[in-house]
Amino acid sequence: MGKGTLYIVSAPSGAGKSSLISAMLETNPTYAMKVSVSHTTRGMRPGEQDGVHYHFVQKESFEELIEQGAFLEYAEVFGNYYGTSRLWIEENLDKGIDIFLDIDWQGAQQIRKQMPKAQSIFILPPSDDELERRLNARGQDSDAVIAKRMAEAKSEISHYTEYDYVIVNDDFDNALIDFKAIIRAERLKQDKQAAKYKVMLDALLAD
């Protein structure tokens, strides 16, 4: 059995990154896939479940994990820590499971240094106007928050050149086809096929 692939997926808020990852998991059962569940010290919100949305831990526990080198990457945002478990990622990759890591460009830079074989995908909106329309359509944020997200989008998008693949999410179905094509191409690479079909290849090459 070959190792799974770690996919770093980044995008400005509202570009459709989370929706594409969810659709990939729901419509592509051929491959073993999971989304990385981050650790955080922030409080649990209504409807959230520990171990599903986040691993909720106390600040002291998180800082102990930092000292132990337990995170591939971590950051402090508005007084709360967020981090990606090294052990969980490595254990699942060793089982041949592909992992999607929904993360910003700064976290992506940290991950690449420690996991150079990770593949990275950047999701772009087709325009500023469409991005703003999508943020408004969610009905979750005030005008001030949306303005802040739009300003942050410029900074986020400027890092697209650091990624292996770029998908423009103009039409969702087409963007999902592109997303699936990346995953399929990675699965068809020689080393993964050699591990998957070792018995067959040994038989084909036998005297």
Helices and strands as residue ranges (DSSP letters): E 6-10, H 17-27, E 33-35, E 39-40, E 55-56, H 59-67, E 71-77, E 80-85, H 86-94, E 98-102, H 105-114, E 119-124, H 128-138, H 143-157, G 160-162, E 165-168, H 172-187, H 190-196, H 198-205
